[in-house]
């Protein structure tokens, strides 16, 4: 590494032209993305790249580029989104192995379509689901809590570890009452369950999902439909847990039967319950955290995997909420 009055300069040659082109991105777009995360200047020529900046930042960016290159060398198809996520992860926690996060594959269909974690907490989450019978995923919208849980459920079904997938949500949002909505019961609850259908249809062919639902291999239903049942040999996902009451949370957790596991997801900033009702999400961690076999994984805005502006939007609202409390 060369140093001068303007900082440090490091040249890396990746030797393989195809790998370098993919790593740098079209018109060096990936290098420009990295410059948004680190105060460095990146110049790519042929198969080499020159990094200019402070000693610390040059070392960090070199580690990032080498990690991304290592992913490619192991057959990973790098996208601009992966470059952004990798830069964000290593900026927040230098030394993290991107390969351990990105190369974990969750197989969700016979066609070998795969889904993988995109952040450190997502990796912790999938690990927790593998090791525990009950897992709580808590954090803001867009962090992959529900999507990854459904992917893990579909993968478990494909491996014949469970016989059914049950997806459920409380039908209470934005203060609406089902009685005031038009249509029969199915028409009333379907809008609340739509995000679960969307995730399923993103992983499996529409006709396959339809067939599995007709055979009760996959069930999507409001939380009220769980009362009085014993859910055996099932992978059960309760979404939007923050809108369950304490009584509903107890009812749901005590439905779990033999050879079953449950994943519960929620966001404490999106509670739509009446003020006199205690959120099952808020209460559950206080009561259940000491119990072996139950795991709690917390997500933050850094885990947001939707449009890049979603993270900024979440930050803006959190700042306003903090200002109101002070």
C-alpha positions as CSV (number, residue, x, y, z in Angstrom):
1,X,0.0,0.0,0.0
2,X,1.4,3.4,-1.0
3,X,0.9,6.5,1.2
4,X,1.2,10.1,0.5
5,X,-0.1,13.5,1.8
6,X,-3.5,12.8,0.3
7,X,-3.9,9.4,2.0
8,X,-3.3,5.9,0.9
9,X,-3.5,4.1,-2.5
10,X,-3.8,0.4,-3.1
11,X,-4.0,-1.5,-6.4
12,X,-5.7,-4.9,-6.6
13,X,-5.6,-7.0,-9.8
14,X,-8.3,-9.7,-10.0
15,X,-6.7,-11.2,-13.1
16,X,-9.9,-12.8,-14.5
17,X,-11.5,-10.3,-16.9
18,X,-15.0,-11.8,-16.7
19,X,-14.9,-11.8,-12.9
20,X,-13.6,-8.2,-12.8
21,X,-16.3,-6.9,-15.2
22,X,-19.0,-8.5,-13.1
23,X,-17.4,-7.2,-9.9
24,X,-17.0,-3.6,-11.1
25,X,-20.5,-3.6,-12.7
26,X,-21.7,-2.1,-15.9
27,X,-19.9,1.2,-16.5
28,X,-18.3,0.6,-13.0
29,X,-21.7,1.0,-11.4
30,X,-20.8,-1.3,-8.5
31,X,-17.7,0.8,-7.7
32,X,-19.8,3.9,-7.6
33,X,-22.2,2.1,-5.2
34,X,-19.2,1.3,-2.9
35,X,-18.1,4.9,-2.9
36,X,-21.5,5.9,-1.4
37,X,-20.7,3.8,1.7
38,X,-17.0,4.6,2.1
39,X,-15.1,7.9,1.6
40,X,-12.7,6.5,-1.1
41,X,-12.1,6.9,-4.8
42,X,-12.2,3.7,-6.9
43,X,-10.7,3.6,-10.4
44,X,-11.1,0.4,-12.4
45,X,-8.9,-0.3,-15.4
46,X,-9.0,-3.7,-17.1
47,X,-8.9,-6.4,-14.4
48,X,-7.5,-4.0,-11.7
49,X,-8.9,-1.4,-9.4
50,X,-7.1,1.4,-7.5
51,X,-8.5,2.4,-4.1
52,X,-7.6,5.9,-2.8
53,X,-8.5,7.2,0.7
54,X,-7.4,7.0,4.3
55,X,-5.4,3.9,5.4
56,X,-8.5,2.6,7.3
57,X,-11.0,3.1,4.5
58,X,-8.7,1.7,1.9
59,X,-8.2,-1.5,4.0
60,X,-12.0,-1.8,4.5
61,X,-12.8,-1.4,0.8
62,X,-10.1,-3.8,-0.2
63,X,-11.6,-6.4,2.2
64,X,-15.0,-5.8,0.7
65,X,-13.9,-6.2,-2.8
66,X,-11.9,-9.3,-2.0
67,X,-15.0,-10.8,-0.2
68,X,-17.2,-10.0,-3.2
69,X,-14.7,-11.5,-5.5
70,X,-14.5,-14.6,-3.3
71,X,-18.3,-15.0,-3.6
72,X,-18.0,-14.9,-7.3
73,X,-15.2,-17.4,-7.4
74,X,-17.5,-19.8,-5.6
75,X,-20.2,-19.5,-8.2
76,X,-22.3,-16.7,-6.6
77,X,-24.0,-14.4,-9.1
78,X,-23.4,-10.9,-7.8
79,X,-26.1,-8.3,-8.2
80,X,-25.9,-4.5,-7.4
81,X,-28.2,-5.2,-4.4
82,X,-25.6,-7.7,-3.1
83,X,-22.9,-5.1,-3.5
84,X,-25.0,-2.6,-1.4
85,X,-25.7,-5.2,1.2
86,X,-22.1,-6.3,1.4
87,X,-20.9,-2.8,1.8
88,X,-23.4,-2.0,4.5
89,X,-22.6,-5.2,6.4
90,X,-18.8,-4.7,6.4
91,X,-19.1,-1.0,7.1
92,X,-21.2,-1.8,10.2
93,X,-19.2,-4.9,11.3
94,X,-15.8,-5.2,9.6
95,X,-14.4,-8.7,9.4
96,X,-17.8,-10.3,8.8
97,X,-17.7,-13.3,6.4
98,X,-20.0,-12.4,3.5
99,X,-19.8,-16.0,2.3
100,X,-21.3,-17.4,5.5
101,X,-24.3,-15.0,5.0
102,X,-24.9,-14.9,1.3
103,X,-24.0,-18.5,0.4
104,X,-26.5,-20.1,2.8
105,X,-29.2,-21.5,0.5
106,X,-32.8,-22.2,1.4
107,X,-34.2,-24.5,-1.2
108,X,-37.9,-23.8,-1.6
109,X,-38.8,-25.7,-4.8
110,X,-38.0,-28.8,-6.7
111,X,-36.6,-26.5,-9.4
112,X,-33.9,-25.6,-6.9
113,X,-34.9,-22.0,-6.6
114,X,-32.9,-20.7,-3.6
115,X,-33.3,-17.9,-1.1
116,X,-30.5,-16.7,1.1
117,X,-30.1,-14.2,4.0
118,X,-28.9,-10.7,3.1
119,X,-27.8,-9.4,6.5
120,X,-26.1,-10.6,9.7
121,X,-29.4,-10.6,11.6
122,X,-31.2,-12.5,8.8
123,X,-28.5,-15.2,9.1
124,X,-29.0,-15.3,12.9
125,X,-32.7,-15.6,12.3
126,X,-32.4,-18.6,9.9
127,X,-29.9,-20.2,12.3
128,X,-32.3,-19.7,15.2
129,X,-35.2,-21.3,13.2
130,X,-33.1,-24.4,12.6
131,X,-32.1,-24.7,16.2
132,X,-35.3,-23.8,18.1
133,X,-39.0,-24.9,18.1
134,X,-40.3,-21.4,18.7
135,X,-38.6,-18.2,17.3
136,X,-39.7,-14.6,17.5
137,X,-38.6,-12.2,14.7
138,X,-39.0,-8.6,15.9
139,X,-38.2,-5.5,13.9
140,X,-39.4,-3.0,11.3
141,X,-41.0,-3.6,7.9
142,X,-38.9,-4.8,5.0
143,X,-36.4,-6.8,7.0
144,X,-37.4,-10.2,5.6
145,X,-39.0,-11.6,8.9
146,X,-42.0,-13.1,7.3
147,X,-40.5,-13.9,3.9
148,X,-37.6,-15.9,5.3
149,X,-39.9,-17.7,7.8
150,X,-42.1,-18.8,4.9
151,X,-39.0,-19.8,2.9
152,X,-37.8,-21.9,5.8
153,X,-41.3,-23.5,6.1
154,X,-41.5,-24.4,2.4
155,X,-38.0,-25.9,2.6
156,X,-39.0,-27.9,5.7
157,X,-42.1,-29.2,3.8
158,X,-39.9,-30.2,0.8
159,X,-37.6,-32.1,3.1
160,X,-40.7,-33.8,4.6
161,X,-39.8,-32.6,8.1
162,X,-43.4,-31.3,8.5
163,X,-46.6,-32.3,6.8
164,X,-48.3,-28.9,6.8
165,X,-47.6,-25.1,6.7
166,X,-50.0,-22.9,8.6
167,X,-49.8,-19.1,8.1
168,X,-51.9,-16.9,10.2
169,X,-52.4,-13.2,11.2
170,X,-54.7,-11.3,13.5
171,X,-57.3,-9.5,11.4
172,X,-57.0,-6.2,13.2
173,X,-55.2,-3.4,11.5
174,X,-55.5,0.4,11.3
175,X,-58.5,0.3,13.7
176,X,-60.8,-1.4,11.2
177,X,-63.5,-3.8,12.4
178,X,-64.3,-6.8,10.2
179,X,-68.1,-6.3,10.8
180,X,-67.9,-3.0,8.9
181,X,-66.2,-4.4,5.8
182,X,-68.2,-5.6,2.8
183,X,-68.5,-9.3,1.8
184,X,-68.6,-12.7,3.5
185,X,-66.0,-13.9,6.1
186,X,-63.6,-15.0,3.4
187,X,-63.8,-11.7,1.6
188,X,-63.3,-9.8,4.8
189,X,-60.2,-11.6,6.0
190,X,-58.4,-12.1,2.7
191,X,-57.0,-8.5,2.5
192,X,-55.3,-9.1,5.8
193,X,-53.7,-12.4,4.6
194,X,-52.7,-11.1,1.2
195,X,-49.0,-10.6,2.1
196,X,-48.7,-14.3,3.1
197,X,-50.2,-15.4,-0.3
198,X,-47.8,-13.0,-2.1
199,X,-44.8,-14.6,-0.4
200,X,-46.0,-18.1,-1.2
201,X,-46.6,-17.3,-4.8
202,X,-43.2,-15.8,-5.1
203,X,-41.6,-19.0,-4.0
204,X,-43.8,-21.6,-5.7
205,X,-45.8,-21.8,-8.9
206,X,-49.3,-20.4,-8.5
207,X,-50.9,-23.7,-9.5
208,X,-48.8,-25.6,-7.0
209,X,-49.8,-23.2,-4.2
210,X,-53.5,-23.6,-5.2
211,X,-53.2,-27.4,-5.2
212,X,-51.5,-27.5,-1.8
213,X,-54.1,-25.3,-0.3
214,X,-56.9,-27.4,-1.7
215,X,-55.3,-30.4,-0.1
216,X,-54.8,-28.5,3.2
217,X,-51.0,-28.9,3.0
218,X,-50.9,-25.1,3.2
219,X,-53.4,-23.2,5.2
220,X,-53.7,-19.5,5.4
221,X,-56.2,-18.3,8.0
222,X,-56.9,-15.6,10.5
223,X,-55.7,-16.1,14.1
224,X,-59.2,-16.6,15.4
225,X,-59.4,-19.9,13.4
226,X,-56.6,-21.4,15.5
227,X,-58.7,-21.5,18.7
228,X,-59.3,-25.0,20.0
229,X,-56.9,-26.8,17.6
230,X,-53.8,-28.8,18.1
231,X,-51.2,-28.1,15.4
232,X,-49.1,-31.3,15.0
233,X,-46.4,-32.0,12.4
234,X,-46.8,-28.4,11.2
235,X,-44.6,-25.3,10.6
236,X,-46.8,-22.5,11.9
237,X,-46.1,-18.8,11.2
238,X,-47.9,-16.0,13.1
239,X,-47.4,-12.7,11.3
240,X,-48.1,-9.2,12.7
241,X,-47.8,-10.5,16.2
242,X,-47.8,-7.0,17.6
243,X,-51.6,-6.9,17.0
244,X,-52.3,-9.9,19.1
245,X,-53.5,-9.5,22.7
246,X,-51.9,-11.3,25.6
247,X,-54.8,-13.8,25.6
248,X,-54.5,-14.4,21.8
249,X,-50.7,-14.9,22.1
250,X,-51.2,-17.5,24.9
251,X,-53.9,-19.2,22.8
252,X,-51.7,-19.4,19.8
253,X,-48.5,-20.7,21.5
254,X,-50.5,-23.4,23.4
255,X,-51.8,-24.8,20.0
256,X,-48.4,-26.2,19.1
257,X,-48.4,-30.0,18.9
258,X,-45.7,-32.7,18.6
259,X,-43.1,-32.4,15.8
260,X,-44.2,-28.8,15.1
261,X,-42.4,-25.5,15.3
262,X,-43.6,-21.9,15.2
263,X,-42.2,-18.6,14.0
264,X,-43.8,-15.4,15.3
265,X,-43.0,-12.1,13.6
266,X,-43.9,-8.5,14.6
267,X,-43.0,-4.8,14.8
268,X,-43.5,-3.0,18.1
269,X,-43.7,0.3,16.2
270,X,-46.9,-0.8,14.3
271,X,-49.3,-1.7,17.1
272,X,-52.9,-1.1,16.1
273,X,-54.6,-2.5,19.2
274,X,-56.8,-0.4,21.5
275,X,-54.9,1.5,24.1
276,X,-56.4,-0.6,26.9
277,X,-55.0,-3.9,25.3
278,X,-51.6,-5.3,26.0
279,X,-49.7,-6.4,22.9
280,X,-48.8,-10.1,23.0
281,X,-45.5,-9.1,21.3
282,X,-44.4,-6.7,24.0
283,X,-45.4,-9.1,26.8
284,X,-44.0,-12.3,25.2
285,X,-40.3,-11.4,25.4
286,X,-40.6,-10.5,29.0
287,X,-42.3,-13.8,29.9
288,X,-40.7,-16.3,27.5
289,X,-37.1,-15.3,26.9
290,X,-35.7,-17.4,29.8
291,X,-37.3,-20.6,28.4
292,X,-34.9,-23.0,26.6
293,X,-36.0,-23.7,23.0
294,X,-37.5,-20.3,22.5
295,X,-35.3,-17.7,20.7
296,X,-35.8,-13.9,20.0
297,X,-34.1,-12.3,17.0
298,X,-34.2,-8.5,16.7
299,X,-33.9,-6.7,13.3
300,X,-33.1,-3.0,12.7
301,X,-33.3,-0.6,9.8
302,X,-29.9,-2.0,8.6
303,X,-31.6,-5.2,7.8
304,X,-34.2,-3.6,5.4
305,X,-34.1,-5.4,2.1
306,X,-36.8,-3.5,0.2
307,X,-36.2,-0.4,-1.9
308,X,-33.2,1.5,-0.6
309,X,-35.4,4.5,0.4
310,X,-37.3,2.3,2.9
311,X,-34.4,2.3,5.3
312,X,-34.2,6.1,5.1
313,X,-38.0,6.4,5.7
314,X,-37.8,4.1,8.7
315,X,-35.0,6.3,10.1
316,X,-36.9,9.5,9.6
317,X,-40.0,8.2,11.5
318,X,-37.8,6.8,14.3
319,X,-36.1,10.2,14.7
320,X,-39.5,11.9,14.9
321,X,-40.7,9.4,17.5
322,X,-37.5,9.8,19.6
323,X,-37.9,13.6,19.4
324,X,-41.5,13.4,20.7
325,X,-40.4,11.3,23.7
326,X,-37.7,13.9,24.7
